[in-house]
Amino acid sequence: MRIPNDKIVQQAIQNAVNKLGSQDELAKKTGVLQKDISRYISGKGKSFTPQAWGNLYKYIREFLPENYTENFMPDNDNDRSINLIGYNHETIVVHSIAGLTTAKEIKSDLIKNIIDSGEFDQETKLKIIALISKDCSN
C-alpha cells in the first residue's frame, strides 16, 4: 500500500529540509535518497512507500496539520484495521486507525495486530510492543 503525496506533505518536507539545512541532511537522517526527497517536494513523487513514509514522518510530523493522518483512513468506517507503516528504531508510525476512539483501545488493537503480523520476527515484535507500551500510557 502506498501513501499519497499532496501539497500539504510536500510543504512539510520542504519545511523539514529548511529546518535541517538541506535535502542531503534530511536524506542522511531518514535514509530516503536525496533525489526522492526532491521528487516528493516537487510533486513528481506521487506516493510514498510505507518505509519512506515511516522514515520521513518523524521529521515532517511537526509541520503537518493536527490529525492530518486521518486523511489516510480507509473508506469503510467499520474497518477497525490498523496498518503499521514505519518502524525506525525510535518511532512507530500508524498509517490508519479506523473505528477506534480511546488511546487504550488503539494500543490494545495495535499490539494485537503486531502479534498477529507475519511481517516481523519475534525480537522486533517485542521491541515494537515495548515502544507502544511506553508511549501510550493511557
Secondary structure, 3 states (H helix, E strand, C coil): CCEECCHHHHHHHHHHHHHHCCHHHHHHHHCCCHHHHHHHHHCCCCEECHHHHHHHHHHHHHHCCCCHHHHHCCCCCCCCCEEEEEECCCCEEEEEECCCCCHHHHHHHHHHHHHHCCCCCHHHHHHHHHHHHHHCCC
